[in-house]
Amino acid sequence: MKLGMIGLGKMGGNMVLRLTQGGIEVTGYDRSEDSVTQIERQGARGARSLDELIAALGEPGSRAVWVMVPAGKITQSVIDDLAGRLAPGDIIIDGGNSNYKDSIRRAEELSARGIHFVDVGTSGGVWGLKEGYAMMIGGAEEAVERLRPAFEALAPAADRGWGRMGPAGSGHYVKMVHNGIEYGMMQAYAEGFELMKAHQDFNLDMAQIAELWRHGSVVRSWLLDLTAEALQNKAEFEKLSDYVADSGEGRWTIIDSIELGVPTPVITLATQMRFRSQQEVSYAGQMLSAMRRAFGGHAVKTIESPRQEGLVPEVEPGDHPKVAAPENIGQTASAGEGSAAEQLGETGHQRVKGDA
Protein backbone atom coordinates (compact mmCIF):
# COMPACT_ATOMS: atom_id res chain seq x y z
CA MET A 1 0.00 0.00 0.00
CA LYS A 2 1.09 3.56 -0.79
CA LEU A 3 0.33 6.48 1.52
CA GLY A 4 1.22 10.15 1.60
CA MET A 5 1.85 11.99 4.88
CA ILE A 6 1.68 15.78 5.16
CA GLY A 7 3.16 17.09 8.40
CA LEU A 8 6.25 15.42 9.82
CA GLY A 9 6.28 16.80 13.37
CA LYS A 10 6.60 14.73 16.53
CA MET A 11 3.43 12.77 15.67
CA GLY A 12 3.49 12.68 11.87
CA GLY A 13 7.21 12.00 11.63
CA ASN A 14 7.05 9.06 14.02
CA MET A 15 3.95 7.70 12.30
CA VAL A 16 5.84 7.66 8.99
CA LEU A 17 8.62 5.64 10.62
CA ARG A 18 6.16 3.11 12.13
CA LEU A 19 4.31 2.79 8.83
CA THR A 20 7.59 2.18 7.00
CA GLN A 21 8.57 -0.46 9.54
CA GLY A 22 5.17 -2.07 8.92
CA GLY A 23 5.78 -2.42 5.20
CA ILE A 24 3.74 0.57 4.00
CA GLU A 25 5.29 2.61 1.18
CA VAL A 26 5.14 6.14 2.59
CA THR A 27 5.99 9.46 1.00
CA GLY A 28 6.22 12.38 3.41
CA TYR A 29 6.06 16.13 2.89
CA ASP A 30 6.71 18.98 5.29
CA ARG A 31 7.61 22.66 4.96
CA SER A 32 10.77 21.83 6.94
CA GLU A 33 13.55 20.36 4.81
CA ASP A 34 15.15 18.91 7.96
CA SER A 35 11.99 16.94 8.71
CA VAL A 36 11.87 15.51 5.18
CA THR A 37 15.54 14.57 5.34
CA GLN A 38 14.97 12.87 8.69
CA ILE A 39 12.38 10.42 7.34
CA GLU A 40 14.53 9.73 4.28
CA ARG A 41 17.35 8.63 6.59
CA GLN A 42 14.89 6.18 8.16
CA GLY A 43 13.92 4.57 4.84
CA ALA A 44 10.82 6.55 3.88
CA ARG A 45 10.49 8.63 0.72
CA GLY A 46 10.52 12.41 0.99
CA ALA A 47 8.77 14.93 -1.24
CA ARG A 48 9.62 18.61 -1.69
CA SER A 49 6.19 19.66 -2.98
CA LEU A 50 2.59 18.49 -2.88
CA ASP A 51 2.74 17.71 -6.59
CA GLU A 52 5.73 15.44 -6.00
CA LEU A 53 3.98 13.74 -3.11
CA ILE A 54 0.79 13.08 -5.06
CA ALA A 55 2.72 11.81 -8.08
CA ALA A 56 4.29 9.14 -5.88
CA LEU A 57 0.95 7.70 -4.76
CA GLY A 58 -0.22 5.90 -7.87
CA GLU A 59 -3.22 6.28 -10.14
CA PRO A 60 -6.00 8.81 -9.55
CA GLY A 61 -8.87 7.24 -7.63
CA SER A 62 -6.60 4.96 -5.62
CA ARG A 63 -4.54 7.54 -3.72
CA ALA A 64 -4.60 8.31 0.00
CA VAL A 65 -3.08 11.31 1.80
CA TRP A 66 -2.85 11.56 5.58
CA VAL A 67 -2.85 15.13 6.96
CA MET A 68 -1.07 15.53 10.31
CA VAL A 69 -0.82 19.29 10.85
CA PRO A 70 -2.08 21.66 13.59
CA ALA A 71 -5.86 21.91 13.88
CA GLY A 72 -7.78 24.91 12.62
CA LYS A 73 -6.87 27.15 9.70
CA ILE A 74 -3.72 25.17 8.85
CA THR A 75 -5.64 21.91 8.47
CA GLN A 76 -8.34 23.63 6.41
CA SER A 77 -5.75 25.18 4.11
CA VAL A 78 -4.04 21.85 3.46
CA ILE A 79 -7.33 20.03 2.81
CA ASP A 80 -8.51 22.77 0.44
CA ASP A 81 -5.23 22.53 -1.46
CA LEU A 82 -5.45 18.74 -1.71
CA ALA A 83 -9.08 18.87 -2.84
CA GLY A 84 -8.00 20.80 -5.93
CA ARG A 85 -5.29 18.26 -6.78
CA LEU A 86 -6.94 14.92 -6.07
CA ALA A 87 -9.52 12.97 -8.08
CA PRO A 88 -12.79 11.16 -7.33
CA GLY A 89 -12.11 7.98 -5.37
CA ASP A 90 -9.03 9.38 -3.60
CA ILE A 91 -8.98 9.61 0.21
CA ILE A 92 -7.99 12.46 2.53
CA ILE A 93 -7.32 11.45 6.15
CA ASP A 94 -7.23 14.02 8.94
CA GLY A 95 -5.34 12.55 11.90
CA GLY A 96 -5.04 15.78 13.88
CA ASN A 97 -7.19 17.11 16.73
CA SER A 98 -9.83 18.78 14.58
CA ASN A 99 -13.27 19.71 15.85
CA TYR A 100 -15.69 16.94 14.87
CA LYS A 101 -18.13 19.49 13.43
CA ASP A 102 -15.40 20.66 11.04
CA SER A 103 -14.84 17.04 10.05
CA ILE A 104 -18.53 16.52 9.26
CA ARG A 105 -18.50 19.65 7.10
CA ARG A 106 -15.27 18.70 5.33
CA ALA A 107 -16.63 15.23 4.55
CA GLU A 108 -19.72 16.73 2.95
CA GLU A 109 -17.71 19.22 0.89
CA LEU A 110 -15.25 16.58 -0.32
CA SER A 111 -18.05 14.10 -1.06
CA ALA A 112 -19.44 16.58 -3.59
CA ARG A 113 -16.12 16.18 -5.44
CA GLY A 114 -16.21 12.39 -5.11
CA ILE A 115 -13.31 12.42 -2.63
CA HIS A 116 -13.51 10.32 0.55
CA PHE A 117 -12.79 11.93 3.91
CA VAL A 118 -11.71 9.88 6.93
CA ASP A 119 -11.18 11.45 10.35
CA VAL A 120 -8.81 9.62 12.68
CA GLY A 121 -8.59 10.63 16.32
CA THR A 122 -5.03 9.58 17.10
CA SER A 123 -3.61 8.96 20.56
CA GLY A 124 -0.14 7.79 21.51
CA GLY A 125 2.02 10.90 21.69
CA VAL A 126 5.79 10.48 21.65
CA TRP A 127 5.40 6.82 22.68
CA GLY A 128 3.44 5.89 19.56
CA LEU A 129 6.47 4.90 17.48
CA LYS A 130 7.44 2.26 20.05
CA GLU A 131 4.08 1.24 21.52
CA GLY A 132 1.69 1.91 18.64
CA TYR A 133 -1.18 4.38 18.28
CA ALA A 134 -4.82 4.17 19.37
CA MET A 135 -6.99 5.31 16.46
CA MET A 136 -10.67 6.25 16.59
CA ILE A 137 -11.85 6.36 12.98
CA GLY A 138 -14.81 8.02 11.27
CA GLY A 139 -15.79 7.68 7.63
CA ALA A 140 -17.38 5.46 5.02
CA GLU A 141 -16.77 1.72 5.55
CA GLU A 142 -15.33 1.36 2.04
CA ALA A 143 -12.70 4.05 2.60
CA VAL A 144 -11.77 2.77 6.06
CA GLU A 145 -11.36 -0.77 4.74
CA ARG A 146 -9.04 0.45 1.98
CA LEU A 147 -6.85 1.97 4.67
CA ARG A 148 -6.80 -1.17 6.83
CA PRO A 149 -3.11 -2.02 6.14
CA ALA A 150 -2.04 1.42 7.39
CA PHE A 151 -4.19 1.21 10.52
CA GLU A 152 -2.90 -2.27 11.30
CA ALA A 153 0.70 -1.06 10.94
CA LEU A 154 0.16 1.97 13.18
CA ALA A 155 -1.85 0.25 15.91
CA PRO A 156 -0.34 -1.61 18.90
CA ALA A 157 -1.42 -4.80 17.12
CA ALA A 158 -3.30 -5.54 13.89
CA ASP A 159 -6.40 -6.65 15.79
CA ARG A 160 -6.59 -4.06 18.55
CA GLY A 161 -6.16 -0.37 19.27
CA TRP A 162 -8.08 0.83 16.20
CA GLY A 163 -11.61 0.73 14.88
CA ARG A 164 -14.29 2.50 12.88
CA MET A 165 -16.53 4.48 15.22
CA GLY A 166 -19.14 5.44 12.65
CA PRO A 167 -19.67 8.04 9.88
CA ALA A 168 -17.43 11.02 9.22
CA GLY A 169 -16.88 13.10 12.34
CA SER A 170 -17.34 10.23 14.77
CA GLY A 171 -13.61 9.52 15.02
CA HIS A 172 -12.77 13.05 16.08
CA TYR A 173 -15.82 13.12 18.37
CA VAL A 174 -14.66 10.06 20.32
CA LYS A 175 -11.11 11.46 20.48
CA MET A 176 -12.54 14.73 21.81
CA VAL A 177 -14.23 12.93 24.69
CA HIS A 178 -11.09 10.81 25.21
CA ASN A 179 -9.06 13.98 25.72
CA GLY A 180 -11.68 15.47 28.02
CA ILE A 181 -11.38 12.37 30.22
CA GLU A 182 -7.60 12.72 30.06
CA TYR A 183 -7.89 16.29 31.39
CA GLY A 184 -9.88 15.03 34.37
CA MET A 185 -7.48 12.18 35.14
CA MET A 186 -4.43 14.43 35.00
CA GLN A 187 -6.06 17.05 37.22
CA ALA A 188 -7.07 14.45 39.82
CA TYR A 189 -3.56 13.00 40.02
CA ALA A 190 -2.02 16.48 40.27
CA GLU A 191 -4.37 17.58 43.05
CA GLY A 192 -3.90 14.39 45.04
CA PHE A 193 -0.13 14.51 44.95
CA GLU A 194 -0.09 18.22 45.80
CA LEU A 195 -2.29 17.53 48.84
CA MET A 196 0.00 14.74 50.07
CA LYS A 197 3.12 16.84 49.51
CA ALA A 198 1.57 19.68 51.55
CA HIS A 199 1.01 17.38 54.56
CA GLN A 200 4.56 17.87 55.79
CA ASP A 201 4.07 16.18 59.19
CA PHE A 202 4.06 12.77 57.48
CA ASN A 203 7.07 13.52 55.24
CA LEU A 204 5.50 11.39 52.52
CA ASP A 205 7.64 10.01 49.69
CA MET A 206 5.83 10.85 46.43
CA ALA A 207 7.94 8.42 44.39
CA GLN A 208 7.19 5.55 46.78
CA ILE A 209 3.45 6.27 46.69
CA ALA A 210 3.28 6.51 42.91
CA GLU A 211 5.18 3.22 42.55
CA LEU A 212 2.97 1.51 45.13
CA TRP A 213 -0.22 2.64 43.40
CA ARG A 214 0.98 1.15 40.11
CA HIS A 215 0.48 -2.37 41.50
CA GLY A 216 -2.99 -3.58 42.47
CA SER A 217 -4.51 -0.14 43.02
CA VAL A 218 -7.70 0.84 41.23
CA VAL A 219 -6.11 4.18 40.25
CA ARG A 220 -3.26 2.57 38.30
CA SER A 221 -2.88 3.74 34.69
CA TRP A 222 -0.32 4.55 32.03
CA LEU A 223 -0.38 8.17 33.22
CA LEU A 224 0.56 6.94 36.70
CA ASP A 225 3.34 4.78 35.22
CA LEU A 226 4.90 7.84 33.58
CA THR A 227 4.45 9.90 36.74
CA ALA A 228 6.08 7.23 38.89
CA GLU A 229 9.08 7.03 36.58
CA ALA A 230 9.51 10.82 36.65
CA LEU A 231 9.40 10.86 40.47
CA GLN A 232 11.87 7.98 40.73
CA ASN A 233 14.28 10.02 38.62
CA LYS A 234 13.91 13.00 40.97
CA ALA A 235 12.37 15.27 38.37
CA GLU A 236 12.76 18.92 39.32
CA PHE A 237 9.27 20.31 38.82
CA GLU A 238 10.49 23.62 40.22
CA LYS A 239 11.93 24.37 36.77
CA LEU A 240 8.50 24.16 35.20
CA SER A 241 5.90 26.90 34.81
CA ASP A 242 2.39 25.96 35.97
CA TYR A 243 1.07 27.05 32.55
CA VAL A 244 -0.88 24.10 31.10
CA ALA A 245 -1.90 24.32 27.44
CA ASP A 246 -5.26 23.07 26.22
CA SER A 247 -5.58 21.91 22.64
CA GLY A 248 -9.32 22.57 22.42
CA GLU A 249 -10.88 19.15 23.01
CA GLY A 250 -11.75 19.90 26.64
CA ARG A 251 -13.59 23.05 25.58
CA TRP A 252 -15.48 21.19 22.84
CA THR A 253 -16.40 18.35 25.19
CA ILE A 254 -17.93 20.84 27.62
CA ILE A 255 -19.86 22.60 24.84
CA ASP A 256 -21.24 19.26 23.63
CA SER A 257 -22.26 18.30 27.18
CA ILE A 258 -24.22 21.56 27.47
CA GLU A 259 -25.91 21.05 24.11
CA LEU A 260 -26.92 17.48 25.07
CA GLY A 261 -27.76 18.32 28.69
CA VAL A 262 -25.28 15.74 30.01
CA PRO A 263 -23.39 16.82 33.18
CA THR A 264 -19.58 16.67 32.96
CA PRO A 265 -18.46 18.51 36.14
CA VAL A 266 -15.02 16.86 36.43
CA ILE A 267 -14.01 17.54 32.82
CA THR A 268 -15.42 21.07 33.06
CA LEU A 269 -13.49 21.95 36.20
CA ALA A 270 -10.27 20.37 34.89
CA THR A 271 -10.52 22.49 31.75
CA GLN A 272 -11.27 25.63 33.77
CA MET A 273 -8.13 24.96 35.85
CA ARG A 274 -6.10 24.97 32.64
CA PHE A 275 -7.59 28.33 31.72
CA ARG A 276 -6.58 29.68 35.13
CA SER A 277 -3.02 28.43 34.64
CA GLN A 278 -2.77 30.33 31.36
CA GLN A 279 -3.54 33.72 32.87
CA GLU A 280 -0.68 36.07 33.66
CA VAL A 281 -2.80 37.57 36.44
CA SER A 282 -6.42 36.75 37.22
CA TYR A 283 -8.66 39.81 36.96
CA ALA A 284 -11.19 38.01 39.14
CA GLY A 285 -8.48 37.43 41.74
CA GLN A 286 -7.50 41.09 41.63
CA MET A 287 -11.15 42.05 42.17
CA LEU A 288 -11.38 39.72 45.17
CA SER A 289 -8.26 41.27 46.65
CA ALA A 290 -9.63 44.80 46.12
CA MET A 291 -13.02 43.93 47.63
CA ARG A 292 -11.44 42.28 50.66
CA ARG A 293 -9.43 45.45 51.35
CA ALA A 294 -12.45 47.68 50.71
CA PHE A 295 -14.77 46.04 53.21
CA GLY A 296 -12.24 44.85 55.78
CA GLY A 297 -9.23 47.09 55.38
CA HIS A 298 -7.02 44.01 54.99
CA ALA A 299 -3.47 44.13 53.66
CA VAL A 300 -3.05 43.14 50.00
CA LYS A 301 -0.16 42.28 47.73
CA THR A 302 0.92 44.20 44.61
CA ILE A 303 2.67 42.90 41.49
CA GLU A 304 6.40 43.60 41.61
CA SER A 305 7.29 41.95 38.30
CA PRO A 306 5.38 40.04 35.63
CA ARG A 307 5.82 36.30 35.21
CA GLN A 308 8.56 35.45 32.73
CA GLU A 309 8.38 32.13 30.92
CA GLY A 310 10.44 30.33 28.30
CA LEU A 311 9.52 27.54 25.91
CA VAL A 312 11.03 24.07 25.96
CA PRO A 313 10.68 22.86 22.33
CA GLU A 314 8.64 19.82 21.39
CA VAL A 315 10.29 16.43 21.00
CA GLU A 316 11.75 15.71 17.57
CA PRO A 317 10.52 12.75 15.45
CA GLY A 318 12.60 9.65 16.03
CA ASP A 319 13.77 10.72 19.50
CA HIS A 320 13.32 8.23 22.31
CA PRO A 321 10.19 9.09 24.33
CA LYS A 322 12.31 9.47 27.47
CA VAL A 323 13.56 12.75 26.01
CA ALA A 324 10.16 14.14 27.05
CA ALA A 325 10.50 12.98 30.68
CA PRO A 326 10.35 15.79 33.29
CA GLU A 327 13.92 15.19 34.43
CA ASN A 328 15.14 15.94 30.90
CA ILE A 329 13.29 19.23 30.47
CA GLY A 330 15.70 21.90 29.34
CA GLN A 331 18.32 19.40 28.13
CA THR A 332 17.31 19.54 24.46
CA ALA A 333 19.31 21.70 22.03
CA SER A 334 16.54 21.76 19.43
CA ALA A 335 14.60 24.93 18.76
CA GLY A 336 11.59 22.98 17.49
CA GLU A 337 9.56 23.57 14.32
CA GLY A 338 6.70 26.03 14.07
CA SER A 339 5.38 28.73 16.37
CA ALA A 340 4.97 28.35 20.12
CA ALA A 341 1.21 27.95 19.59
CA GLU A 342 1.78 25.09 17.13
CA GLN A 343 4.19 23.34 19.45
CA LEU A 344 1.89 23.76 22.45
CA GLY A 345 -1.09 22.49 20.43
CA GLU A 346 -3.05 25.72 20.74
CA THR A 347 -3.78 26.49 17.09
CA GLY A 348 -7.37 25.21 17.03
CA HIS A 349 -8.83 27.86 19.33
CA GLN A 350 -8.34 31.27 20.90
CA ARG A 351 -5.60 31.30 23.53
CA VAL A 352 -6.47 32.54 27.00
CA LYS A 353 -3.46 34.85 26.97
CA GLY A 354 -0.48 35.79 24.82
CA ASP A 355 0.09 35.90 21.09
CA ALA A 356 -0.47 32.94 18.77
C-alpha positions in Angstrom: 0.0 0.0 0.0 1.1 3.6 -0.8 0.3 6.5 1.5 1.2 10.2 1.6 1.9 12.0 4.9 1.7 15.8 5.2 3.2 17.1 8.4 6.2 15.4 9.8 6.3 16.8 13.4 6.6 14.7 16.5 3.4 12.8 15.7 3.5 12.7 11.9 7.2 12.0 11.6 7.0 9.1 14.0 3.9 7.7 12.3 5.8 7.7 9.0 8.6 5.6 10.6 6.2 3.1 12.1 4.3 2.8 8.8 7.6 2.2 7.0 8.6 -0.5 9.5 5.2 -2.1 8.9 5.8 -2.4 5.2 3.7 0.6 4.0 5.3 2.6 1.2 5.1 6.1 2.6 6.0 9.5 1.0 6.2 12.4 3.4 6.1 16.1 2.9 6.7 19.0 5.3 7.6 22.7 5.0 10.8 21.8 6.9 13.6 20.4 4.8 15.1 18.9 8.0 12.0 16.9 8.7 11.9 15.5 5.2 15.5 14.6 5.3 15.0 12.9 8.7 12.4 10.4 7.3 14.5 9.7 4.3 17.3 8.6 6.6 14.9 6.2 8.2 13.9 4.6 4.8 10.8 6.6 3.9 10.5 8.6 0.7 10.5 12.4 1.0 8.8 14.9 -1.2 9.6 18.6 -1.7 6.2 19.7 -3.0 2.6 18.5 -2.9 2.7 17.7 -6.6 5.7 15.4 -6.0 4.0 13.7 -3.1 0.8 13.1 -5.1 2.7 11.8 -8.1 4.3 9.1 -5.9 0.9 7.7 -4.8 -0.2 5.9 -7.9 -3.2 6.3 -10.1 -6.0 8.8 -9.5 -8.9 7.2 -7.6 -6.6 5.0 -5.6 -4.5 7.5 -3.7 -4.6 8.3 0.0 -3.1 11.3 1.8 -2.9 11.6 5.6 -2.9 15.1 7.0 -1.1 15.5 10.3 -0.8 19.3 10.8 -2.1 21.7 13.6 -5.9 21.9 13.9 -7.8 24.9 12.6 -6.9 27.2 9.7 -3.7 25.2 8.8 -5.6 21.9 8.5 -8.3 23.6 6.4 -5.8 25.2 4.1 -4.0 21.8 3.5 -7.3 20.0 2.8 -8.5 22.8 0.4 -5.2 22.5 -1.5 -5.5 18.7 -1.7 -9.1 18.9 -2.8 -8.0 20.8 -5.9 -5.3 18.3 -6.8 -6.9 14.9 -6.1 -9.5 13.0 -8.1 -12.8 11.2 -7.3 -12.1 8.0 -5.4 -9.0 9.4 -3.6 -9.0 9.6 0.2 -8.0 12.5 2.5 -7.3 11.5 6.1 -7.2 14.0 8.9 -5.3 12.6 11.9 -5.0 15.8 13.9 -7.2 17.1 16.7 -9.8 18.8 14.6 -13.3 19.7 15.8 -15.7 16.9 14.9 -18.1 19.5 13.4 -15.4 20.7 11.0 -14.8 17.0 10.1 -18.5 16.5 9.3 -18.5 19.6 7.1 -15.3 18.7 5.3 -16.6 15.2 4.6 -19.7 16.7 3.0 -17.7 19.2 0.9 -15.3 16.6 -0.3 -18.1 14.1 -1.1 -19.4 16.6 -3.6 -16.1 16.2 -5.4 -16.2 12.4 -5.1 -13.3 12.4 -2.6 -13.5 10.3 0.6 -12.8 11.9 3.9 -11.7 9.9 6.9 -11.2 11.5 10.3 -8.8 9.6 12.7 -8.6 10.6 16.3 -5.0 9.6 17.1 -3.6 9.0 20.6 -0.1 7.8 21.5 2.0 10.9 21.7 5.8 10.5 21.7 5.4 6.8 22.7 3.4 5.9 19.6 6.5 4.9 17.5 7.4 2.3 20.0 4.1 1.2 21.5 1.7 1.9 18.6 -1.2 4.4 18.3 -4.8 4.2 19.4 -7.0 5.3 16.5 -10.7 6.3 16.6 -11.9 6.4 13.0 -14.8 8.0 11.3 -15.8 7.7 7.6 -17.4 5.5 5.0 -16.8 1.7 5.5 -15.3 1.4 2.0 -12.7 4.0 2.6 -11.8 2.8 6.1 -11.4 -0.8 4.7 -9.0 0.4 2.0 -6.9 2.0 4.7 -6.8 -1.2 6.8 -3.1 -2.0 6.1 -2.0 1.4 7.4 -4.2 1.2 10.5 -2.9 -2.3 11.3 0.7 -1.1 10.9 0.2 2.0 13.2 -1.9 0.2 15.9 -0.3 -1.6 18.9 -1.4 -4.8 17.1 -3.3 -5.5 13.9 -6.4 -6.6 15.8 -6.6 -4.1 18.6 -6.2 -0.4 19.3 -8.1 0.8 16.2 -11.6 0.7 14.9 -14.3 2.5 12.9 -16.5 4.5 15.2 -19.1 5.4 12.6 -19.7 8.0 9.9 -17.4 11.0 9.2 -16.9 13.1 12.3 -17.3 10.2 14.8 -13.6 9.5 15.0 -12.8 13.0 16.1 -15.8 13.1 18.4 -14.7 10.1 20.3 -11.1 11.5 20.5 -12.5 14.7 21.8 -14.2 12.9 24.7 -11.1 10.8 25.2 -9.1 14.0 25.7 -11.7 15.5 28.0 -11.4 12.4 30.2 -7.6 12.7 30.1 -7.9 16.3 31.4 -9.9 15.0 34.4 -7.5 12.2 35.1 -4.4 14.4 35.0 -6.1 17.1 37.2 -7.1 14.5 39.8 -3.6 13.0 40.0 -2.0 16.5 40.3 -4.4 17.6 43.1 -3.9 14.4 45.0 -0.1 14.5 44.9 -0.1 18.2 45.8 -2.3 17.5 48.8 0.0 14.7 50.1 3.1 16.8 49.5 1.6 19.7 51.5 1.0 17.4 54.6 4.6 17.9 55.8 4.1 16.2 59.2 4.1 12.8 57.5 7.1 13.5 55.2 5.5 11.4 52.5 7.6 10.0 49.7 5.8 10.9 46.4 7.9 8.4 44.4 7.2 5.6 46.8 3.5 6.3 46.7 3.3 6.5 42.9 5.2 3.2 42.5 3.0 1.5 45.1 -0.2 2.6 43.4 1.0 1.1 40.1 0.5 -2.4 41.5 -3.0 -3.6 42.5 -4.5 -0.1 43.0 -7.7 0.8 41.2 -6.1 4.2 40.2 -3.3 2.6 38.3 -2.9 3.7 34.7 -0.3 4.5 32.0 -0.4 8.2 33.2 0.6 6.9 36.7 3.3 4.8 35.2 4.9 7.8 33.6 4.4 9.9 36.7 6.1 7.2 38.9 9.1 7.0 36.6 9.5 10.8 36.7 9.4 10.9 40.5 11.9 8.0 40.7 14.3 10.0 38.6 13.9 13.0 41.0 12.4 15.3 38.4 12.8 18.9 39.3 9.3 20.3 38.8 10.5 23.6 40.2 11.9 24.4 36.8 8.5 24.2 35.2 5.9 26.9 34.8 2.4 26.0 36.0 1.1 27.0 32.6 -0.9 24.1 31.1 -1.9 24.3 27.4 -5.3 23.1 26.2 -5.6 21.9 22.6 -9.3 22.6 22.4 -10.9 19.1 23.0 -11.7 19.9 26.6 -13.6 23.0 25.6 -15.5 21.2 22.8 -16.4 18.4 25.2 -17.9 20.8 27.6 -19.9 22.6 24.8 -21.2 19.3 23.6 -22.3 18.3 27.2 -24.2 21.6 27.5 -25.9 21.0 24.1 -26.9 17.5 25.1 -27.8 18.3 28.7 -25.3 15.7 30.0 -23.4 16.8 33.2 -19.6 16.7 33.0 -18.5 18.5 36.1 -15.0 16.9 36.4 -14.0 17.5 32.8 -15.4 21.1 33.1 -13.5 21.9 36.2 -10.3 20.4 34.9 -10.5 22.5 31.8 -11.3 25.6 33.8 -8.1 25.0 35.8 -6.1 25.0 32.6 -7.6 28.3 31.7 -6.6 29.7 35.1 -3.0 28.4 34.6 -2.8 30.3 31.4 -3.5 33.7 32.9 -0.7 36.1 33.7 -2.8 37.6 36.4 -6.4 36.7 37.2 -8.7 39.8 37.0 -11.2 38.0 39.1 -8.5 37.4 41.7 -7.5 41.1 41.6 -11.1 42.1 42.2 -11.4 39.7 45.2 -8.3 41.3 46.6 -9.6 44.8 46.1 -13.0 43.9 47.6 -11.4 42.3 50.7 -9.4 45.4 51.4 -12.4 47.7 50.7 -14.8 46.0 53.2 -12.2 44.8 55.8 -9.2 47.1 55.4 -7.0 44.0 55.0 -3.5 44.1 53.7 -3.0 43.1 50.0 -0.2 42.3 47.7 0.9 44.2 44.6 2.7 42.9 41.5 6.4 43.6 41.6 7.3 41.9 38.3 5.4 40.0 35.6 5.8 36.3 35.2 8.6 35.4 32.7 8.4 32.1 30.9 10.4 30.3 28.3 9.5 27.5 25.9 11.0 24.1 26.0 10.7 22.9 22.3 8.6 19.8 21.4 10.3 16.4 21.0 11.8 15.7 17.6 10.5 12.7 15.4 12.6 9.6 16.0 13.8 10.7 19.5 13.3 8.2 22.3 10.2 9.1 24.3 12.3 9.5 27.5 13.6 12.8 26.0 10.2 14.1 27.1 10.5 13.0 30.7 10.4 15.8 33.3 13.9 15.2 34.4 15.1 15.9 30.9 13.3 19.2 30.5 15.7 21.9 29.3 18.3 19.4 28.1 17.3 19.5 24.5 19.3 21.7 22.0 16.5 21.8 19.4 14.6 24.9 18.8 11.6 23.0 17.5 9.6 23.6 14.3 6.7 26.0 14.1 5.4 28.7 16.4 5.0 28.3 20.1 1.2 28.0 19.6 1.8 25.1 17.1 4.2 23.3 19.5 1.9 23.8 22.4 -1.1 22.5 20.4 -3.1 25.7 20.7 -3.8 26.5 17.1 -7.4 25.2 17.0 -8.8 27.9 19.3 -8.3 31.3 20.9 -5.6 31.3 23.5 -6.5 32.5 27.0 -3.5 34.8 27.0 -0.5 35.8 24.8 0.1 35.9 21.1 -0.5 32.9 18.8 
